[in-house]
Amino acid sequence: MNIHEKLREKGCDTIPQEFYSQIDLWKSWYDGNVRNFHNYRVFNGQKTVQCRRYTLGMGKKVAEDWANLLMNERVKITLEGQREQDFFDSVCKANNFEVKANEMQEMKAGLGTAAYVARVAGLTVKEDTGYIVGGGKIKLDYVTAPNIFPLS
């Protein structure tokens, strides 16, 4: 059973499974290795031989350029309060957000979408009451298009 079937079983509908074959195609252009373009056959006068077309990696280059325009060192995310700003800045610094956000912008340009997922890790919970007693850090996970299944 794949994720599409499991989501349908739970009553959720998402993007058709065929769309993910498009993401695979975009990834092959991003990687510079499109099956029916970069690999081909040529008759050399005696027999047909396999050939591989050179690539300039333009799919990746264009995605990198877009990412550098959208997420660079001049981009500043600002919040209204100083406490909130300090907290946000510390979370970003702890998660290497400046670098990872640029990488995800590149993936978004190359594969169609990307997501940032915030979670709490290392939280201490008192077993008998279930109350949070301490610890915990905000972690950011970065998810690319093949692993995203929109529900609405």
WOJO-V561898 format. One record per helix or strand of 2 or more residues. SS is the DSSP state (A for helix, B for strand). FROM is the first residue (numbers start at 0). LEN is the number of residues. Records with the same first field share a line. If there is no record, write none. Layout:
SS = FROM-LEN, FROM-LEN
//
This chain:
A = 2-7, 18-13, 34-4, 57-13, 81-13, 96-15, 144-3
B = 38-5, 47-5, 113-12, 131-13
//
